[in-house]
Each structure stands twice: as structure tokens, then as C-alpha cells.
Amino acid sequence: MVEIDAVVKVYGDAGGYRALDGVSFTVPEGQFAAIMGPSGCGKSTLLNVLGLMDQPTSGSYKLDATAVQGLSDAERTHLRRDKLGFVFQSFNLLPRMTALQNVCLPMGYAGLSRKDRLERAHGLLARVGLKGKELRTPLELSGGERQRVGIARSLANRPRLLLADEPTGNLDSKTSVEIMALFRELHAEGMTLLLVTHDPGIAAQADRILRVKDGRIVADERPAAQPA
């Protein structure tokens, strides 16, 4: 599903800041992997490259067997829309839209009919436990509920790969447990997940942990014990 080989990302000129320094790894379809490291280690830059929101300075990236380098902006946009779902720490919901409208939005860009958008959005919101709250705006929802809307939106176009950037970072511990349970359910259904976190307890719930330091993968390991 994901093949990264010798990826380097330099900001500025050739002697500038090296955010990624020769990163290589693969993630097979259906795996739940966590990318873990301290602030400033390069994990968010790596997620931006994986999410086609930034391009590496050198190295190669294949997403679902498609070579990303050399694609036009339009081709990258289509690949991102068709293959990827994103979950953000700050939710990134449009505040004046309802939960239903937020989930419908990416489907509109994909060209689905209004009937299909509404049907799928209602189903996704029910799937994440928000049945009956479809017409509430983000300001009328708790932090955990906003993240559930974000997860529903990320699934709107039926992605092959779900990318999550510190998805529990703005949540209390109880709500974090609930959100991680939802991610594990998605994984059990066959979804490929890549989750960025600084929290060892969150990372331990994945199949695999990639530890990042100074722009490099310094460890690739299995958690010591899976949660019950």
C-alpha cells in the first residue's frame, strides 16, 4: 500500500533544514502502523509527504502501486481524493456547516449526487456513533464528537489508506480511548491506517511502531503487548 524509499525533504536551499533524511519503509495493505517521536523530529513532515500535501526533495514514494513523483498537481489531487482519508488533531471542520454537511463536502468534490452524498453521510455518522446529531454544528458538539465527525468525513470517499495526525492530541483520556477503539474497529474491517503520535500508549495500540528521530527512522518494532 505504501512504499517509501530513501526519502529526503530539505527546506530552503541545498544546505537548508533537513526535515527527512533518507526515510525508507513499506506498509502493507491492512496494517495499522504508528509513527512516533518527539516534536520537531520530522513525523508531521513525513505525514505531509504520505498525504501528497508536500513533495520530497529526493527519493521515491509509491501509493497503492502508483509512483507519486512526476505526477501533475491535478493527478496528485485525484490520487489524494480517491485513495486517502485524513484525520486531524484540530478536527478541521467548517464551523458554520452541520456535521452532515461537513461529511458531505468531500463527496461533492468527487462528483457524487446529492442523494448519494446524504445517504452515505447519514450512514457514516451513524457508524461513528452520532446518529441524531447530524444537524448540529461543530460548536454544538464536544471535542470527541467533533473528532468522530472528522473520522466520518475521512471515510466519505472510501479511501484505501487513512492518515491520522495526533488524532487524540486535543482530547481527554476517556475520549481518547473511545476514538482509538473506533480506529481499531476500522482496522479490523481491513482499513490500512498510519497514525502520528507522541503518546506511547496510543502508539502501542498499533500493529507496528516506526520511531522517528532527527528525520530518520531509528526503530521499526512491534508493541510489547496489544491492548485487550
Rosetta blueprint (number, residue, H / E / L):
1 M L
2 V E
3 E E
4 I E
5 D E
6 A E
7 V E
8 V E
9 K E
10 V E
11 Y E
12 G L
13 D L
14 A L
15 G L
16 G L
17 Y E
18 R E
19 A E
20 L E
21 D E
22 G E
23 V E
24 S E
25 F E
26 T E
27 V E
28 P L
29 E L
30 G L
31 Q L
32 F E
33 A E
34 A E
35 I E
36 M E
37 G L
38 P L
39 S L
40 G L
41 C L
42 G L
43 K H
44 S H
45 T H
46 L H
47 L H
48 N H
49 V H
50 L H
51 G L
52 L L
53 M L
54 D L
55 Q L
56 P L
57 T L
58 S E
59 G E
60 S E
61 Y E
62 K E
63 L E
64 D L
65 A L
66 T E
67 A E
68 V L
69 Q L
70 G L
71 L L
72 S L
73 D H
74 A H
75 E H
76 R H
77 T H
78 H H
79 L H
80 R H
81 R H
82 D H
83 K H
84 L E
85 G E
86 F E
87 V E
88 F E
89 Q L
90 S L
91 F L
92 N L
93 L L
94 L L
95 P L
96 R L
97 M L
98 T L
99 A H
100 L H
101 Q H
102 N H
103 V H
104 C H
105 L H
106 P H
107 M H
108 G H
109 Y H
110 A L
111 G L
112 L L
113 S L
114 R H
115 K H
116 D H
117 R H
118 L H
119 E H
120 R H
121 A H
122 H H
123 G H
124 L H
125 L H
126 A H
127 R H
128 V L
129 G L
130 L L
131 K L
132 G L
133 K L
134 E L
135 L L
136 R L
137 T L
138 P H
139 L H
140 E H
141 L L
142 S L
143 G H
144 G H
145 E H
146 R H
147 Q H
148 R H
149 V H
150 G H
151 I H
152 A H
153 R H
154 S H
155 L L
156 A L
157 N L
158 R L
159 P L
160 R L
161 L E
162 L E
163 L E
164 A E
165 D E
166 E L
167 P L
168 T L
169 G L
170 N L
171 L L
172 D L
173 S H
174 K H
175 T H
176 S H
177 V H
178 E H
179 I H
180 M H
181 A H
182 L H
183 F H
184 R H
185 E H
186 L H
187 H H
188 A H
189 E L
190 G L
191 M L
192 T E
193 L E
194 L E
195 L E
196 V E
197 T E
198 H L
199 D L
200 P H
201 G H
202 I H
203 A H
204 A L
205 Q L
206 A L
207 D L
208 R E
209 I E
210 L E
211 R E
212 V E
213 K E
214 D L
215 G L
216 R E
217 I E
218 V E
219 A E
220 D E
221 E E
222 R L
223 P L
224 A L
225 A L
226 Q L
227 P L
228 A L
